Amino acid sequence: MDFRLTPEQEALKKEFEEFFEQEMKNAPPEMGTGLEAMLSGEGFPFHRQMVRKVAQKGWLVMAWPKEYGGQDAPIINQLIYSDVMGYYRAPGTDIFGVGMLGPTLLAAGNEEQKREHLPPIARGEIMWCQGWSEPNSGSDLASLTTKAVRDGDDYIINGQKIWTSGAQHADWMFMIARTNPEEKRSRGLSFFLLDMKTPGVTVRPLYSMEGSHLFNEVFFDDVRVPARNMVGEENQGGAVTRAMMNFERSNVGQMSTLRRSLEELIEFCKETKWNGKTLAENPFIRHRLAQLAIEIEVGRSLSFRIAWLQEKGGLLLAAHAASAAKVFGSELAQRYAYTGYQIMGLYGQVKRGSKWAPLMGTFESNSQLCMGMNIAAGTSEIQRNLVAWIGLGLPRTI
């Protein structure tokens, strides 16, 4: 593939850069330090404001069909947008509605569902959350126990979800529940769209160990969901869920955020002295920083390749590449967090808000959160299996 951008794409990238550079001047101080900052405190109102501004420019879902609020633009245009947005550590995209549910409805939803849910997402009016994990069903979603029982024109849902990012703000949730208890594993699951204002839905916060409120647990007590809100066929939600996973893992925004963060860490090393020399003069530190720079470029290349594969042959062709980019990106983020933490020594433990915290205490929080990223959206072990099964054609059993 050709990694060079066309003159038109370069002009589009410049337009994105000028927009985010200007808008991020008004961002609250904590913005850009992670997803948890975007969904809590002053970060969330700014995020919602940015979503509306981006939507008004028509950038939120450029690759979607025009009839549902998009521009019928090439997938690469959306990737360029995500690349720039990640570099500026900007909010402005509902990752669950725009990045996951929207493409899934385009692929598996009926016309009524598309016309009801896609335009509000494209206009930045509705925020979604993801109801997958349960207390005893994380990566092994096929073992979940939340039940949905048909009752006339509705399904009645009872159960619990956990680690639900942004549920405290979400208007809607997409979720999976067991509709056939007699079937084993994913064959008895169905995929639902749930209005979070429905009676019987309770959201409780789960605070991360560094104090942020990103996650929640959600309880369902006799929650009625219209049968028309089922995506795909009954008991076929496992297939819809597996298709959705491919929309979550290009990771170009994460790579660009790491690139920006690495630039700041390098500047810190150039300006900070230890034993009479700058940290940047230490050959061990220089080697670690250079290694991170190389790996970040590898990650960005993997992300751009996903968009190229999707344009050439669709989502199935890019499925294994998406898994490769996800596992590489989440493990790289962990290596980056630990490297910065080690370079800063004891100062790396100072929390955000202290005048003594280098780079706003980024590494103090990231070093605690990064391990979870190897689990979220599918563990590294699962991603490697998908690369082996789908990409390399290896057998599932030995």
C-alpha positions in Angstrom: 0.0 0.0 0.0 1.0 3.6 -0.5 1.3 5.4 2.8 1.5 8.9 1.2 -1.5 11.2 1.3 -2.9 12.8 -1.8 -2.8 16.6 -2.1 -6.6 16.6 -1.3 -6.0 14.5 1.8 -3.2 16.7 2.9 -5.5 19.7 2.6 -8.1 17.9 4.6 -5.6 17.1 7.3 -4.5 20.7 7.5 -8.2 21.8 7.9 -8.5 19.3 10.8 -5.3 20.5 12.4 -6.3 24.2 12.3 -9.7 23.4 13.8 -8.4 21.3 16.7 -5.5 23.6 17.4 -7.9 26.5 17.9 -10.6 24.6 19.8 -8.2 22.9 22.2 -7.1 26.3 23.5 -10.4 26.4 25.4 -10.1 22.9 26.8 -10.1 22.4 30.6 -6.7 21.6 32.0 -7.3 17.9 32.6 -8.5 17.3 29.0 -6.2 15.1 27.0 -5.0 13.0 29.9 -7.3 10.0 29.0 -10.8 8.8 28.3 -11.6 9.2 32.0 -11.0 12.9 31.8 -13.3 13.2 28.9 -16.2 11.6 30.7 -15.9 13.2 34.1 -15.7 16.6 35.8 -15.3 19.6 33.5 -14.2 17.4 30.7 -17.6 16.0 29.8 -19.4 19.3 29.0 -16.4 20.3 26.8 -16.6 16.9 25.1 -20.3 17.3 24.3 -19.7 20.8 23.0 -16.9 19.5 20.7 -19.2 16.7 19.4 -21.8 19.2 18.3 -19.2 21.4 16.6 -17.6 18.5 14.7 -21.0 17.2 13.7 -22.0 20.6 12.3 -18.9 20.5 10.1 -20.0 17.1 8.8 -16.8 15.4 10.1 -18.3 13.0 12.7 -19.3 10.2 10.3 -17.8 11.2 6.9 -17.6 7.6 5.7 -21.3 6.9 6.3 -23.9 7.1 3.5 -25.4 10.6 3.0 -28.9 9.3 3.7 -27.9 8.6 7.3 -25.9 11.8 7.9 -22.6 11.0 6.3 -20.7 12.1 3.2 -20.0 8.9 1.4 -16.4 9.8 1.9 -13.5 7.2 1.7 -12.7 5.4 4.9 -9.2 6.9 4.8 -10.7 10.4 5.3 -12.2 9.3 8.6 -8.9 7.8 9.6 -7.1 11.1 8.9 -9.6 12.8 11.1 -9.1 10.4 13.9 -5.3 10.6 13.5 -5.4 14.4 13.9 -7.9 14.4 16.7 -5.7 11.9 18.6 -2.6 14.0 18.2 -4.4 17.0 19.7 -5.8 14.8 22.4 -9.2 16.2 21.5 -12.7 15.0 22.4 -15.5 15.2 19.9 -16.4 11.6 19.0 -18.7 9.2 20.8 -16.5 6.1 20.4 -19.4 3.7 21.1 -22.1 5.3 18.9 -19.9 6.5 16.1 -17.1 4.0 16.2 -19.0 0.8 17.0 -22.8 0.9 16.9 -23.2 3.0 13.8 -21.1 0.8 11.5 -22.8 -2.3 13.0 -26.3 -0.9 12.2 -25.2 -0.1 8.7 -24.1 -3.8 8.3 -26.7 -5.6 10.3 -29.6 -3.3 11.2 -32.9 -3.0 9.4 -34.0 0.1 7.7 -36.2 1.3 10.6 -33.3 1.0 13.0 -30.9 2.8 10.7 -33.3 5.8 10.2 -34.2 6.0 13.9 -30.7 5.8 15.3 -28.0 6.8 12.8 -29.0 10.4 12.1 -29.0 11.4 15.8 -25.6 9.9 16.1 -24.4 11.8 13.0 -25.7 15.0 14.5 -24.0 14.4 17.8 -27.3 14.5 19.7 -27.2 11.0 21.3 -24.5 9.3 23.4 -24.2 5.5 23.6 -22.6 3.0 26.0 -21.7 -0.6 25.6 -23.4 -3.3 27.8 -21.3 -6.4 27.3 -19.2 -7.4 30.3 -20.7 -8.9 33.4 -19.3 -9.7 36.9 -18.5 -13.3 35.8 -18.3 -12.8 32.0 -15.6 -10.4 30.8 -13.6 -11.6 27.8 -15.7 -14.7 27.7 -18.9 -13.0 26.7 -20.6 -16.3 25.6 -20.9 -17.2 29.3 -23.0 -14.1 30.2 -26.2 -14.6 32.3 -28.3 -11.5 31.8 -31.6 -12.8 30.4 -34.2 -11.4 28.0 -37.6 -13.1 27.9 -40.1 -12.4 25.2 -43.4 -11.0 26.4 -45.7 -9.9 23.6 -44.1 -7.1 21.6 -41.4 -6.6 24.3 -38.5 -8.5 25.9 -38.1 -8.3 29.7 -34.5 -8.0 30.7 -33.0 -9.0 34.1 -29.4 -9.0 35.1 -26.3 -6.9 35.5 -23.5 -5.4 33.4 -20.2 -4.1 34.7 -17.2 -1.9 33.6 -19.7 0.1 31.5 -17.7 3.2 30.3 -19.7 6.4 30.3 -23.0 4.9 31.4 -23.6 7.8 33.7 -23.9 10.1 30.7 -25.3 7.7 28.0 -28.7 8.2 26.4 -28.8 4.6 25.0 -27.0 1.3 25.4 -26.3 -1.5 23.0 -26.2 -4.8 24.8 -26.3 -8.5 24.5 -28.5 -10.8 26.6 -29.4 -14.5 26.7 -32.7 -15.2 24.9 -32.4 -19.0 24.8 -31.1 -20.6 28.0 -31.1 -24.0 26.4 -28.5 -23.1 23.8 -24.8 -23.1 24.7 -22.4 -20.3 24.5 -23.1 -17.5 21.9 -25.8 -19.4 20.0 -28.4 -18.3 22.5 -27.6 -14.6 22.7 -29.4 -11.6 21.1 -28.3 -8.0 20.5 -30.5 -5.2 21.8 -30.8 -1.4 21.7 -31.9 0.0 25.1 -33.1 3.5 26.1 -31.3 4.3 29.4 -34.3 6.1 30.7 -36.3 2.9 30.7 -37.8 2.1 34.1 -35.8 -0.6 35.9 -32.3 0.6 34.7 -30.0 1.5 37.6 -26.5 2.9 37.1 -23.9 2.9 39.9 -20.4 4.3 39.7 -17.2 2.2 39.8 -14.2 4.4 40.7 -10.8 3.5 39.3 -8.0 3.2 41.8 -6.6 6.6 40.7 -10.0 8.2 41.5 -11.6 8.7 38.1 -15.2 7.9 37.3 -15.1 6.2 33.9 -16.7 2.9 34.7 -20.1 1.9 36.1 -22.2 -1.1 36.9 -25.7 -1.3 35.4 -28.6 -3.3 36.8 -31.7 -4.4 35.0 -34.8 -5.2 36.9 -37.7 -6.2 34.7 -36.6 -3.8 32.0 -39.0 -3.8 29.0 -37.3 -3.4 25.6 -39.4 -3.3 22.4 -38.8 -6.4 20.2 -38.2 -4.0 17.3 -35.0 -2.9 19.1 -33.3 -6.3 18.5 -30.6 -6.0 15.9 -30.4 -9.1 13.7 -32.3 -12.3 14.4 -33.1 -13.8 17.8 -30.3 -15.9 19.3 -27.9 -14.6 16.6 -26.5 -11.7 18.6 -23.1 -13.4 18.9 -22.6 -12.9 15.2 -23.5 -9.2 15.4 -21.2 -8.8 18.3 -18.3 -10.4 16.6 -18.8 -8.1 13.6 -18.9 -5.1 15.9 -15.5 -5.9 17.4 -13.8 -5.1 14.2 -15.0 -1.5 14.3 -13.3 -0.9 17.7 -9.7 -1.7 16.9 -8.0 0.5 14.3 -6.4 2.5 17.2 -5.0 5.3 15.0 -6.2 7.9 17.5 -4.3 6.1 20.3 -1.1 6.0 18.3 -1.3 9.7 17.5 -2.0 10.5 21.2 1.1 8.5 22.1 3.1 10.3 19.5 2.1 13.7 21.0 2.8 12.5 24.5 6.2 11.1 23.5 7.1 14.5 22.0 6.4 16.1 25.4 8.3 13.4 27.3 11.3 14.1 25.0 11.1 17.8 25.8 11.0 17.0 29.5 14.1 14.9 29.1 15.9 17.7 27.2 15.1 20.2 29.9 15.6 18.1 33.1 19.0 17.6 34.6 20.3 14.8 36.7 23.9 14.7 38.0 24.7 17.7 36.0 23.5 16.3 32.6 20.1 16.4 30.9 18.1 13.2 30.9 18.3 13.2 27.1 22.1 12.8 27.4 21.7 9.5 29.2 22.2 6.8 26.5 19.8 4.4 28.3 17.0 6.9 28.2 17.8 7.9 24.6 17.6 4.3 23.6 14.2 3.8 25.4 12.7 7.0 23.8 14.0 6.0 20.3 12.4 2.5 20.7 9.1 4.0 21.6 9.2 6.4 18.6 9.8 3.4 16.3 7.0 1.4 17.9 4.5 4.3 17.6 5.2 4.6 13.9 4.7 0.9 13.5 1.3 1.2 15.3 0.2 4.1 13.1 1.2 2.1 10.0 -0.9 -0.9 11.2 -3.8 1.5 11.7 -3.6 3.0 8.2 -3.3 -0.5 6.7 -6.7 -1.4 8.3 -8.4 1.4 6.5 -6.7 0.4 3.3 -7.8 -3.2 3.7 -11.4 -2.2 4.5 -11.6 -0.1 1.4 -10.1 -2.9 -0.7 -12.0 -5.9 0.6 -14.4 -5.0 3.4 -14.4 -5.7 7.2 -13.8 -9.4 7.0 -10.5 -8.9 5.2 -9.4 -6.4 7.8 -10.5 -8.4 10.9 -7.2 -10.0 11.7 -5.4 -6.7 11.0 -7.7 -5.0 13.5 -6.9 -7.5 16.2 -3.2 -7.1 15.5 -3.4 -3.3 15.8 -5.4 -3.6 19.0 -3.0 -5.9 20.8 0.0 -4.0 19.6 -1.5 -0.7 20.6 -2.7 -1.6 24.1 0.6 -3.3 25.0 2.6 -0.4 23.6 0.6 2.0 25.8 1.6 0.0 28.8 5.3 0.0 27.8 5.1 3.8 27.2 3.4 4.4 30.6 6.0 2.4 32.5 8.9 4.0 30.6 7.8 7.5 31.5 7.2 6.4 35.1 10.7 5.0 35.4 12.3 8.0 33.7 10.7 10.4 36.2 11.6 8.4 39.2 9.8 9.4 42.4 8.3 12.4 40.7 6.3 10.0 38.5 4.2 9.1 41.6 3.0 12.7 42.2 -0.7 13.1 41.4 -2.2 15.5 38.9 -3.0 18.8 40.5 0.3 19.1 42.4 2.7 21.8 41.2 5.4 19.1 41.5 3.7 16.7 39.1 5.7 16.5 35.8 3.5 16.7 32.7 0.3 17.1 34.8 0.8 13.7 36.6 0.1 11.8 33.4 2.4 8.9 34.2 1.0 8.6 37.8 -2.5 7.9 36.4 -1.5 6.0 33.2 0.7 3.5 35.1 -2.3 2.5 37.1 -4.8 2.4 34.1 -2.7 0.9 31.4 -3.0 -2.7 32.5 -6.7 -2.6 32.0 -6.3 -1.6 28.4 -4.8 -5.1 27.8 -8.2 -6.5 28.9 -10.7 -3.9 27.6 -12.2 -4.6 24.1 -10.8 -8.2 24.2 -7.7 -9.4 26.0 -4.3 -9.6 24.3 -4.6 -13.4 24.4 -7.9 -13.3 22.5 -6.5 -10.9 19.9 -3.6 -13.2 19.3 -6.0 -16.1 18.8 -8.0 -14.1 16.3 -4.8 -13.2 14.3 -3.9 -16.9 14.3 -7.3 -18.2 13.3 -8.4 -15.6 10.9 -5.2 -14.2 9.6 -3.0 -17.3 9.5 -5.7 -19.9 9.1 -4.4 -22.0 12.0 -6.7 -24.6 13.6 -8.6 -23.7 16.8 -7.6 -26.9 18.5 -4.3 -28.8 18.5 
